[in-house]
Amino acid sequence: MAQPAFEEIVDDFEFLEDWEDRYRHVIDQGKAMEPLDEALKVPATKVDGCASQVWLHPVIESGVFHFDGDSDAMIVRGLIALLRKLYNGLPVAEVLKVDARVEMGRLGLNDHLSAQRSNGLRAMIERIRKVAAEAV
């Protein structure tokens, strides 16, 4: 079900045994992501329920889902990068079929994120699913 770009992350994580290395890899994914244009960091794109500042800017073109995002926290920025690899490029109807909790769980993240980070991740996934559901 996951996009090839996400499968690459899963493969990378299999080689990283230490959780500090995995955290660093998530952070590196966020650092590699283009920053969200400051003009898009507005209340409408802000995600509530996150301990840090998070913005998601979804775009659906020709029935294909894409989103960009940003955060003031490096680990959260990395989580956004992972979610982009999971969802970007999917037909909008397919977005609702992705079980992001299961997919992210394949990385072991469910067991290693703080409660606040887990809540923030859940809020980001809910926002993505809400946008997709409204577009279907």
Summary of the structure (lengths in Angstrom):
residues: 136
radius of gyration: 13.9
end to end distance: 18.7
largest distance: 41.2
contacts: 413
relative contact order: 0.19
helix: 57%
strand: 13%
